[in-house]
Amino acid sequence: MKKLVVSLVSYNSNILEISKVLTFVKKIKNIKVKVYIFDNANQKSLFKFCKKNKYNYFESKENVGFGNGHNYNIRRTIKDNPLYLILNPDIYLKANDVISCINLLIKKRKFGLLSPKLVNTDGTTQLICRSIPSIFNFFSRFFFNHDNFSIKIHQKIDTFKKKKYITNVPFIHGACYFIKPEVIKKVGSYDDNFFLYVEDLDWYRRISEKFDTVYFKSLNVTHVHNRSSHKSLKIFIIHLKSILYYYSKWGIIFDKKRKLINKKFLKKFN
């Protein structure tokens, strides 16, 4: 029987919303599903919710961040070789959505990571397929929520109406990742040095160097997205620090792979 670990990291999340997000868990058949929730805020109501639903709950004495929370869940479970669903607590999947994603992910040995198409509550598409950003692209999106190169990539993807999925997009936002255990064993998990933001770009790049990534464009999943970095000075500074750490790791000028990956992807549509 296939095994799936659903990993969530919470920081004062709305319990009712998490309950709705996880509705799919008990509706899945022929897959052994376990939920692991890492609580960065020591939320008593979340503990009670997990106990009631027999979800695995872990609390932190301090906020250790998004990636570190998922890393804790992964370390607790990787020995069992489950498939992973790295899930934000504001993504609404149906049981059939999860099964479809898993079936596509295991279809080919080289497939390592899969993300469904994310849509807003009004049905419009979220631009989760992006270029690997230059520092100019990053700050354009960061300050003005606008990235022409990523818009171009999504336009190219949308023109391929007959394709149910697209492989090896330069970067896919990490709100809903299905990942094989062998990928994590080979590549590692999130970089612990990221507290919040940009850790998904770093992880995605490391995974895509070893495995094919899949954008499941024919499957729509609702994402209630909240751009908190534009609402709090503290979060804004954390976001900025993550960007600077990312470029110290991958390079601002000497990241030669960035342009090659972006151009190679666009050539698919010529």
C-alpha positions as CSV (number, residue, x, y, z in Angstrom):
1,M,0.0,0.0,0.0
2,K,1.2,3.5,-0.9
3,K,2.1,5.8,2.1
4,L,1.6,9.5,2.2
5,V,2.8,12.0,4.8
6,V,1.0,15.3,4.8
7,S,3.3,17.9,6.3
8,L,2.0,21.2,7.6
9,V,3.7,24.0,9.5
10,S,1.5,26.3,11.5
11,Y,1.9,29.7,13.2
12,N,-1.4,30.7,14.9
13,S,-3.4,29.1,12.0
14,N,-7.1,29.2,12.0
15,I,-8.3,25.9,13.3
16,L,-11.5,25.9,11.2
17,E,-9.5,26.5,8.1
18,I,-7.0,23.7,8.8
19,S,-9.9,21.4,9.5
20,K,-11.4,22.2,6.0
21,V,-7.9,21.9,4.4
22,L,-7.5,18.4,5.8
23,T,-11.0,17.2,4.9
24,F,-9.5,15.1,2.1
25,V,-7.4,12.9,4.4
26,K,-10.2,10.7,5.6
27,K,-11.7,10.3,2.2
28,I,-8.7,8.7,0.5
29,K,-8.8,5.0,0.0
30,N,-6.0,2.5,-0.7
31,I,-3.3,5.0,0.5
32,K,-2.1,5.1,4.1
33,V,-2.2,8.8,5.0
34,K,-0.6,10.3,8.1
35,V,-0.7,14.0,9.0
36,Y,2.2,15.7,10.7
37,I,1.6,19.2,12.0
38,F,4.5,21.3,13.4
39,D,3.3,24.2,15.6
40,N,5.6,27.2,15.8
41,A,3.3,29.1,18.1
42,N,2.4,26.5,20.9
43,Q,-1.3,26.8,20.0
44,K,-3.4,24.9,22.6
45,S,-6.4,24.8,20.3
46,L,-4.3,23.2,17.5
47,F,-3.0,20.6,20.0
48,K,-6.6,19.7,20.9
49,F,-7.6,19.6,17.2
50,C,-4.8,17.2,16.4
51,K,-5.5,15.0,19.4
52,K,-9.1,14.7,18.4
53,N,-8.3,13.8,14.8
54,K,-5.3,11.5,15.6
55,Y,-2.9,13.8,13.7
56,N,0.7,13.8,14.8
57,Y,1.4,17.1,16.6
58,F,4.8,18.7,17.5
59,E,5.2,22.0,19.2
60,S,8.2,24.3,19.3
61,K,9.3,26.4,22.3
62,E,10.2,29.1,19.8
63,N,9.4,29.9,16.2
64,V,12.0,28.0,14.2
65,G,10.5,29.0,10.8
66,F,8.7,27.3,7.9
67,G,11.4,25.1,6.4
68,N,12.7,23.9,9.8
69,G,9.2,22.9,10.7
70,H,8.8,20.7,7.6
71,N,12.3,19.3,8.1
72,Y,11.3,18.1,11.6
73,N,8.3,16.3,10.1
74,I,10.5,14.8,7.4
75,R,13.1,13.6,9.8
76,R,10.4,11.8,11.9
77,T,9.1,9.9,8.9
78,I,11.7,9.5,6.1
79,K,12.7,6.0,7.3
80,D,9.2,4.8,6.3
81,N,9.7,5.9,2.7
82,P,6.4,7.7,2.2
83,L,5.5,10.1,-0.5
84,Y,5.3,13.6,0.9
85,L,2.7,16.4,0.5
86,I,4.3,19.6,1.7
87,L,1.2,21.7,2.2
88,N,0.5,25.3,3.2
89,P,-2.5,25.5,5.6
90,D,-4.5,27.5,3.1
91,I,-4.6,25.0,0.2
92,Y,-7.9,23.1,-0.6
93,L,-7.4,19.7,-2.1
94,K,-10.0,17.0,-2.8
95,A,-9.2,13.3,-2.3
96,N,-9.3,12.7,-6.0
97,D,-6.9,15.6,-6.6
98,V,-4.4,13.9,-4.2
99,I,-4.8,10.6,-5.9
100,S,-4.3,12.1,-9.4
101,C,-1.2,13.9,-8.3
102,I,0.3,10.8,-6.7
103,N,-0.4,8.7,-9.8
104,L,1.2,11.2,-12.1
105,L,4.2,11.6,-9.8
106,I,5.0,7.9,-9.7
107,K,4.2,7.5,-13.4
108,K,7.9,7.9,-14.3
109,R,11.0,7.1,-12.3
110,K,12.6,10.4,-13.2
111,F,9.7,12.5,-11.8
112,G,10.7,13.9,-8.4
113,L,8.4,16.8,-7.6
114,L,4.9,17.7,-8.6
115,S,2.7,20.8,-8.1
116,P,-0.9,21.2,-9.2
117,K,-2.2,24.4,-10.7
118,L,-3.2,26.9,-8.0
119,V,-6.1,29.2,-8.4
120,N,-7.6,32.1,-6.5
121,T,-11.0,31.9,-4.8
122,D,-12.4,33.7,-7.9
123,G,-11.0,31.0,-10.2
124,T,-8.2,33.0,-11.7
125,T,-4.8,31.4,-12.1
126,Q,-2.0,32.1,-9.6
127,L,1.4,32.7,-11.3
128,I,3.2,30.0,-9.4
129,C,5.3,29.0,-12.5
130,R,8.2,31.5,-12.6
131,S,11.6,32.1,-14.0
132,I,14.6,31.7,-11.7
133,P,14.8,35.3,-10.8
134,S,17.7,37.7,-11.2
135,I,18.0,40.1,-8.3
136,F,16.1,42.7,-10.5
137,N,13.2,40.2,-11.1
138,F,13.2,39.4,-7.4
139,F,12.9,43.0,-6.2
140,S,10.4,43.9,-8.9
141,R,8.1,41.1,-7.6
142,F,9.0,41.8,-4.0
143,F,8.2,45.5,-4.1
144,F,5.7,45.8,-6.9
145,N,4.2,42.2,-7.1
146,H,5.1,42.2,-10.8
147,D,7.5,39.9,-12.7
148,N,7.4,40.2,-16.5
149,F,9.5,37.1,-17.1
150,S,7.3,34.9,-15.0
151,I,4.2,36.3,-16.7
152,K,5.8,35.3,-20.0
153,I,6.4,31.8,-18.8
154,H,2.8,31.3,-17.6
155,Q,1.5,32.7,-21.0
156,K,3.7,30.1,-22.8
157,I,2.4,27.3,-20.6
158,D,-1.3,28.4,-21.0
159,T,-1.0,28.3,-24.9
160,F,-0.3,24.6,-24.7
161,K,-3.9,23.7,-24.2
162,K,-3.5,20.0,-25.1
163,K,-0.8,19.4,-22.5
164,K,-2.1,18.1,-19.2
165,Y,1.2,18.7,-17.5
166,I,4.5,20.5,-18.2
167,T,7.9,19.3,-17.0
168,N,10.9,21.2,-15.7
169,V,9.5,24.6,-15.2
170,P,12.4,26.8,-14.0
171,F,10.6,27.3,-10.6
172,I,7.2,26.5,-9.1
173,H,6.1,28.2,-5.9
174,G,6.2,25.8,-3.0
175,A,2.7,26.0,-1.5
176,C,1.8,22.5,-2.5
177,Y,4.6,20.1,-3.3
178,F,4.3,16.3,-3.8
179,I,7.7,14.8,-3.5
180,K,9.2,11.2,-3.6
181,P,11.2,10.1,-0.6
182,E,14.2,9.2,-2.7
183,V,14.4,12.8,-3.8
184,I,14.8,14.0,-0.2
185,K,17.3,11.3,0.5
186,K,19.5,12.3,-2.4
187,V,19.0,16.1,-2.4
188,G,18.2,16.8,1.3
189,S,15.4,18.8,2.7
190,Y,15.0,22.6,3.2
191,D,18.1,24.6,4.0
192,D,17.9,25.3,7.8
193,N,19.4,28.8,7.2
194,F,16.2,30.1,5.7
195,F,13.7,31.2,8.4
196,L,10.8,32.1,6.1
197,Y,10.5,32.8,2.3
198,V,12.7,31.8,-0.6
199,E,13.5,28.4,0.9
200,D,11.2,26.8,-1.7
201,L,13.2,28.3,-4.6
202,D,16.4,27.0,-3.1
203,W,15.0,23.5,-2.5
204,Y,13.3,23.4,-5.9
205,R,16.6,24.3,-7.7
206,R,18.5,21.6,-5.9
207,I,15.7,19.0,-6.7
208,S,15.5,20.1,-10.4
209,E,19.2,19.5,-10.8
210,K,18.7,15.8,-10.1
211,F,15.1,15.0,-11.0
212,D,12.3,16.1,-13.4
213,T,9.7,18.5,-11.9
214,V,6.1,18.5,-13.0
215,Y,3.5,21.2,-13.2
216,F,0.1,19.5,-13.3
217,K,-1.7,22.3,-15.2
218,S,-5.0,20.5,-15.8
219,L,-5.7,20.1,-12.1
220,N,-7.0,23.2,-10.3
221,V,-6.5,23.6,-6.6
222,T,-7.7,26.6,-4.6
223,H,-5.1,28.6,-2.7
224,V,-6.2,31.4,-0.3
225,H,-3.0,33.4,-0.5
226,N,-1.9,36.0,2.0
227,R,1.0,38.3,1.2
228,S,2.0,38.9,4.8
229,S,5.4,40.4,4.0
230,H,3.7,43.5,2.7
231,K,1.7,43.9,5.9
232,S,4.3,43.6,8.7
233,L,7.7,45.4,8.9
234,K,9.1,42.4,10.8
235,I,8.0,39.9,8.1
236,F,9.3,42.3,5.5
237,I,12.7,42.3,7.0
238,I,12.7,38.5,7.3
239,H,11.8,38.2,3.6
240,L,14.6,40.6,2.7
241,K,17.1,38.6,4.7
242,S,16.0,35.4,2.9
243,I,16.6,37.0,-0.4
244,L,20.0,38.2,0.5
245,Y,21.0,34.7,1.9
246,Y,19.7,33.1,-1.3
247,Y,22.0,35.3,-3.5
248,S,24.9,34.7,-1.2
249,K,24.4,31.0,-1.8
250,W,23.6,30.9,-5.5
251,G,25.4,34.1,-6.6
252,I,24.1,37.4,-8.0
253,I,26.4,37.8,-11.0
254,F,28.0,34.3,-11.3
255,D,24.8,32.2,-11.3
256,K,25.4,31.0,-14.8
257,K,22.8,28.2,-14.6
258,R,19.9,30.7,-14.0
259,K,19.9,32.1,-17.6
260,L,20.5,28.7,-19.2
261,I,17.6,27.1,-17.4
262,N,15.2,29.9,-18.2
263,K,16.2,30.0,-21.9
264,K,16.1,26.2,-22.2
265,F,12.5,26.1,-20.9
266,L,11.3,28.9,-23.2
267,K,12.8,27.0,-26.2
268,K,10.2,24.2,-25.6
269,F,7.5,26.5,-27.0
270,N,9.3,27.8,-30.1
